[in-house]
């Protein structure tokens, strides 16, 4: 890299770091008990980050989480991000402080990446900086800050780097460059939100196709470089991908993905106006939001300058221009989801679309293409001699700006008239919000159009730099007016109900059944280390959830075999204090009602009988039949290796328990099954008196093992060797990338 380019990279990085730090300002050092705002940050991501943070401080990793879903493999959930190097900010710093710096890093990463990508494809420096600002501080950031979707923004911020890597690898043509280009590909996957990679993959594949079509003499090179980049990127992320694939097979996400599920959060056609007027339906932090209640999934504002650049691009289009325009149209067409036709085709014929939902996220294609086109269009016009530039652009630019400005003004008038007619008593709120949105859009449109004209028509370099600085200031102002209000601190403290439960339960290993507790509050059991039947996560152990929800009653026999001892609720549950095995009020702590269940089975117990029922639904139905007694009988999918006596007396004493570890002393009068009321999942190993034994899944969801007569010591350990296999692949990929980088540097 020449000294000139190196200096520009350093300067661009400094610019975007400064902008990012100014953007997040006071939230960079939140006080204890507060975190960068967003409901999913507080209820989903922060408990995971905090769990990894605390475990690392103790010199381990939280491979097994016993506090949610009756036990689940925490590290198999990519959203914990432990294998993603930038996430180490949250594990080195206090977790709530690390979250803010994590987001600030990715905003700068997104801006530098888009500037570098467009610069590599021929854009000039100022247009590339404008594209970086528009992408980094776009509606994507605003929506994800509102929701607290740190992992979504993190993975999307790598997109321009992935595209840059592909373009660079193809242009260089050496296999080593494709290997090095796999680095951002793999890091994006490790960022944790794998559904988002569907649309990143579409962008990457579209660019590969564009390069293949436009370079007919180098098509073999394009295919080879893309294949190497893909395979090495997946290999680099194998340490997370392999355990994730195993966990995905045991969850209910894949099994329930029908068309209705897949098209949740489609982009309503009326929301296309927010690409120009992002505040048209309000915003959720100050004035309120009155559209489909998924603000974060419908927000892809790229700025007024990007739309002005579209007018420039169409006046002097080339192949790359049409590539970006087609990407914009494809993204918006897919984003319509159930309101359009293209997503139906994708769902029927492209299997990955059956595994995700929120079609509105496809508008990310529009966002990337629109911001890249901003850099390309401005740079294309700068290539022309000034006289030719004026001749081709003068009339077109004047009439285009005027036509759109008049259309905006007429739309403002029509909106006001219709609103007053339909809502004659509600004009002071929403109407003024929409009028204000039109006013801002008109102002930025006029100022932006004027500044672009002045920038393109300046003869003197110093004057052109001044107009360029004004354009950069306008871009920052335009994007920040929408996104800046989403930067806020919120409480990171768990909801009071969990402190109430902790006060009653203490350090006892009692399993609680949250009943009527809000979904976003469910994962605070992990934060306070309370054993809970449920949680809040994108991946849940399907067998456990299916059994737990088989009968919607806290007195259900399913909760007996799952080992639930207490029921906690934010309201009294008088309707369940009667009948068979009624609940008994144990304590009222604050605004929390805590009940003892009518039949509480110990977490480790012995049974002497087993019924063999291979079909899970039939086995679950049998559990709820009145003549079935879980205290004496287990249900297995296959016959056990031991000969059960039919009746057994004895004890199972819990000696030691930790996440991923149980030590039990059993005394049995005859061979028996030891039932452990925790989720059955691959990776658990059991030894009896030091000898390794096989174990079984009991009642469709928990673990069991045969024990002999007499006294035995049983030790259960969670040993997920699948991480070792995935880690070995990742390490080999990383070594290959390092060697290739050195070879490329020498070359």
Beta strands, then each sheet from edge to edge (+ up, - down):
strand 1: 34-36
strand 2: 282-283
strand 3: 288-289
strand 4: 489-491
strand 5: 511-514
strand 6: 531-532
strand 7: 566-569
strand 8: 584-589
strand 9: 592-596
strand 10: 604-607
strand 11: 609-612
strand 12: 633-636
strand 13: 650-658
strand 14: 661-668
strand 15: 672-679
strand 16: 684-688
strand 17: 691-693
strand 18: 696-698
strand 19: 702-707
strand 20: 710-718
sheet 1: 1+ 4-
sheet 2: 2+ 3-
sheet 3: 6+ 5+ 7+ 9- 8+
sheet 4: 10+ 15- 19+ 18-
sheet 5: 11+ 12+
sheet 6: 13+ 14- 20+ 16- 17+
end
